Amino acid sequence: MPVPIQSDSIPWSEVYERLCEHHEKNPSTHLAIYMNYPGTEQGYTRESMELFASEIAPKLRKL
């Protein structure tokens, strides 16, 4: 089972940069992400989803 990443271990700016790099190499119109790993607390999963939706998704839509 993967070890959950702590919310402060990877800055959201780095998440965005990595996704942009991936998009440059592999252009696409859709993105599938998995955030609900077994054993992960529901609150953590929800927080991650909300942060992704507010911090990353709006920027990705502009690509």
FENHUQUI-V591021 format. One record per residue. N is the residue number from 0. SS is DSSP state (A for helix, B for strand, O for the rest). PHI is phi in radians with two decimals (NA if undefined). PSI is psi in radians with two decimals (* if undefined). Layout:
N;SS;PHI;PSI  N;SS;PHI;PSI
This chain:
0;O;NA;2.31  1;O;-1.16;2.57  2;O;-1.42;2.21  3;O;-1.04;2.46  4;O;-1.45;2.32  5;O;-1.24;2.56  6;O;-1.05;-0.40  7;O;-1.77;0.13  8;O;-1.47;-0.48  9;O;-2.23;2.04  10;O;-1.09;2.53  11;A;-1.06;-0.52  12;A;-1.11;-0.63  13;A;-1.24;-0.65  14;A;-1.02;-0.83  15;A;-1.07;-0.80  16;A;-1.05;-0.75  17;A;-1.14;-0.70  18;A;-1.16;-0.65  19;A;-1.13;-0.75  20;A;-1.07;-0.77  21;A;-1.09;-0.73  22;A;-1.14;-0.66  23;A;-1.10;-0.68  24;A;-1.40;-0.55  25;O;-2.36;1.30  26;O;-0.98;2.41  27;O;-2.66;2.95  28;O;-1.96;-0.12  29;O;-2.33;2.69  30;O;-2.40;2.24  31;O;-1.97;2.21  32;O;-2.20;2.64  33;O;-2.10;2.09  34;O;-2.07;-0.24  35;O;-1.80;1.30  36;O;-1.31;2.57  37;O;-0.97;2.35  38;O;1.55;-0.11  39;O;-1.43;2.34  40;O;-1.10;2.46  41;A;-1.02;-0.70  42;A;-1.10;-0.68  43;A;-1.16;-0.76  44;A;-1.07;-0.79  45;A;-1.10;-0.76  46;A;-1.06;-0.76  47;A;-1.09;-0.74  48;A;-1.12;-0.75  49;A;-1.15;-0.72  50;A;-1.16;-0.73  51;A;-1.06;-0.78  52;A;-1.12;-0.61  53;A;-1.60;-0.55  54;A;-1.75;-0.60  55;A;-1.87;-0.86  56;A;-0.96;-0.78  57;A;-1.05;-0.64  58;A;-1.24;-0.67  59;A;-1.16;-0.55  60;O;-1.08;-0.42  61;O;-1.43;-0.18  62;O;-1.26;*
